[in-house]
Amino acid sequence: MESPPTIFLVLAGVGALGLLLMTAITPFLLRVTTAIEAFGIVAESLGDTLGAPRLFRVGCPLILMIALGACLLGAVLLISRLFASAA
């Protein structure tokens, strides 16, 4: 039995990668960009309402990143403590 030409294997790999991008990564990116857009709309409206648009464009992401960092740090510490007590 003869092996298929390399070009068919490359085309199959590119097709599989394209299918993976369409089914797994694109919906995730769509949700992320939608969340960023919604966050921008809320920050802009709060800034216009309270008279400090620059403060809300910079401050809101900063507070969000601090909160996410604290959650991530807490999760890492909890996991490390669980693995340390198991050993």
C-alpha positions as CSV (number, residue, x, y, z in Angstrom):
1,M,0.0,0.0,0.0
2,E,1.3,3.4,-0.9
3,S,1.2,6.4,1.4
4,P,-0.7,9.5,0.3
5,P,1.2,12.5,-1.1
6,T,2.4,15.0,1.4
7,I,0.2,17.8,-0.1
8,F,-3.0,15.9,0.8
9,L,-1.8,15.5,4.4
10,V,-0.9,19.2,4.6
11,L,-4.3,20.2,3.2
12,A,-6.1,17.9,5.6
13,G,-4.2,19.5,8.5
14,V,-5.0,23.0,7.4
15,G,-8.7,22.0,7.1
16,A,-8.7,20.4,10.5
17,L,-7.1,23.6,12.0
18,G,-9.7,25.8,10.2
19,L,-12.5,23.6,11.6
20,L,-11.0,23.9,15.1
21,L,-10.8,27.7,14.8
22,M,-14.4,27.9,13.6
23,T,-15.9,25.6,16.2
24,A,-13.8,26.3,19.4
25,I,-11.9,29.6,19.3
26,T,-14.2,31.9,17.3
27,P,-17.2,31.6,19.8
28,F,-14.8,32.3,22.7
29,L,-13.3,35.4,21.0
30,L,-16.8,36.6,20.1
31,R,-17.8,36.4,23.8
32,V,-14.7,38.2,24.9
33,T,-15.1,41.0,22.4
34,T,-18.8,41.4,23.3
35,A,-17.9,41.7,27.0
36,I,-15.2,44.3,26.2
37,E,-17.7,46.2,24.1
38,A,-20.4,46.1,26.8
39,F,-17.8,47.2,29.4
40,G,-16.8,50.1,27.2
41,I,-20.4,51.2,26.7
42,V,-21.0,51.1,30.5
43,A,-17.8,53.0,31.3
44,E,-18.5,55.6,28.7
45,S,-22.0,56.3,29.9
46,L,-20.9,56.4,33.5
47,G,-18.1,58.8,32.6
48,D,-20.4,61.1,30.6
49,T,-23.0,61.0,33.4
50,L,-20.6,61.8,36.2
51,G,-18.4,64.2,34.1
52,A,-15.2,62.2,34.2
53,P,-15.0,60.0,31.1
54,R,-11.2,59.5,31.3
55,L,-11.4,58.4,34.9
56,F,-13.9,55.7,34.0
57,R,-12.1,54.6,30.9
58,V,-8.9,54.1,32.9
59,G,-10.2,53.4,36.4
60,C,-12.8,50.7,35.5
61,P,-10.4,48.4,33.7
62,L,-7.9,48.9,36.5
63,I,-10.4,48.0,39.2
64,L,-11.5,45.0,37.1
65,M,-7.9,43.8,36.6
66,I,-7.2,44.2,40.4
67,A,-10.3,42.1,41.2
68,L,-9.4,39.4,38.7
69,G,-5.8,39.3,39.9
70,A,-7.0,38.9,43.5
71,C,-9.3,36.1,42.5
72,L,-6.6,34.4,40.6
73,L,-4.1,34.7,43.4
74,G,-6.7,33.3,45.8
75,A,-7.3,30.3,43.5
76,V,-3.6,29.6,43.2
77,L,-3.1,29.8,46.9
78,L,-6.0,27.5,47.6
79,I,-4.8,25.0,45.0
80,S,-1.3,25.1,46.4
81,R,-2.5,24.6,49.9
82,L,-4.7,21.7,48.9
83,F,-1.8,20.0,47.1
84,A,0.5,20.7,50.0
85,S,-1.8,19.1,52.6
86,A,-2.3,16.0,50.3
87,A,1.4,15.3,50.0
